[in-house]
Amino acid sequence: MVKPPLERLREQYHAINFDDSYGSVRLQGMLNRERILEEADFPCVKAFDHGLRFLNNNRNEDGWLLQVETFDPHEPFQAPERFRKDYPTNYAGGILDWPHYRRVVESPDEVAELRANYAALVALCDDQLGRFLDYMDTHGMWHNTALVLATDHRFLLGEHDWWAKSLMPFYNQIAHIPLMIHHPDFAGEGGTRRAALTQTVDIMPTLLDMFGIDIPDEVHGHSLMPLMAADKTVRGVGIYGMFGAATNATDGRYTYFRYPDDLAGQELYEYTLMPTHMREFFDTSEFIGARHSDPFDFTKGMPTLRLPARFEADRPPAFGGVYDAETILYDLEADPEQLHPLDPAEVPDVMERLVGRIRVEMQAHDAPPEAFVRLDLAGMD
């Protein structure tokens, strides 16, 4: 829209929508809302409509893979009124459906409103997933169709006094994501749980295994098909984190966040053959100091371009900064909310094991030398 009705929108919406650098993105969300006139117009509903249309055309065939990606629940937290009415609040201001990625500064009523809008959107997603499951019931698909349900991350709604993700440590409210799998060959295991530690990198080899396709040698994820039959160990530790910030590890009992001592001064490079950030190409100044890098063991002999990473670039960690950047250890069994850090001196064996496993995993994945230096892991045995 060349000339959006800003004054009218300012009257309709909470001021939070107009006071940050992402105002244009939020504005697009406000304009999109005006075209969502009924439930069928919601993006989540449209995504499932397309998925079900695919099944109408292909469910009786073999050898297909359907991925339904709804993006929701995601900001802005907008849902049909039939879901929103189940979450009443005392809030009386303008539309408030998109929290900033920052510490919580909102009033209790504002916090409640944002959480209620999120809950309503989750309810919409549940309803649409229910449509999909009902379709599989109606057409008898459970005996010959596998179903995998997962997500990419979770979202802080005020826990640890934060909204959202990325800026703060990757607490379990962000990193511990759901995974549910149905496979016809193991229908008798339906409703059971597995204690094995898995990660999103396991989904691709699992799908390949389901189709009888060889898993490439460079893939470090694990097929989860053996877990369908019985609980067993897939990996001893999971490594996760964010470019330029912490490298984290969990064994399911403990979580460990390891940050560089100097976030701003760390040596950091981007390796790519497609120099783009989230919303734009690399600036020409970002090519200063660039050179071709030797291939990694997973690039099949192809070299990449190595560019010095600018902290202020349009991607994490500069995406609002990195906060609470303290190397820290939690015991999830005693402290599942990660509110009371452990004294590493009290559990030196745990620390030594997790730090060692971080280094081993980084070596296994051919991490570049500077990745070890920035985390003070270089030279360790």
Number of C-alpha atoms within 10 A of each C-alpha: 6 4 5 12 10 11 8 9 18 15 12 14 16 16 14 18 23 16 9 10 9 11 13 12 10 18 16 12 16 18 14 11 14 8 10 15 10 9 15 12 12 18 14 22 19 15 17 19 17 12 16 19 12 12 18 12 9 13 16 10 8 9 6 10 10 11 9 15 11 15 13 17 21 15 17 19 20 26 23 17 11 11 18 18 12 12 14 11 16 10 16 9 14 14 21 21 22 20 21 16 16 18 17 17 13 13 10 11 14 20 19 19 22 22 19 21 26 25 20 23 24 19 19 24 20 13 14 19 17 12 16 17 14 12 15 17 11 10 12 11 15 16 11 12 16 17 13 13 12 12 11 11 15 19 18 18 19 18 14 16 11 18 21 21 19 22 23 22 26 23 22 17 19 17 17 14 15 11 13 10 15 17 19 15 13 15 14 11 14 12 9 9 12 12 11 16 15 22 19 14 13 16 18 16 21 20 18 14 16 14 12 9 11 9 17 10 7 12 13 15 18 20 20 21 16 13 16 20 13 13 13 14 13 18 13 13 21 18 18 16 17 14 14 23 26 23 22 24 22 22 19 17 13 21 24 26 22 22 22 21 14 11 17 13 10 18 15 21 18 16 20 14 12 10 16 13 13 10 8 9 12 15 12 7 8 15 15 10 9 15 13 13 14 13 14 16 13 14 11 9 10 12 15 18 18 20 20 16 17 16 18 13 15 17 16 19 20 17 14 15 15 17 14 9 18 13 16 18 24 23 19 18 11 11 14 14 15 19 12 14 14 16 11 14 9 9 11 10 11 16 17 11 12 23 18 15 19 23 20 13 16 17 13 12 15 13 14 14 13 15 21 18 15 20 18 14 16 13 7 9 7
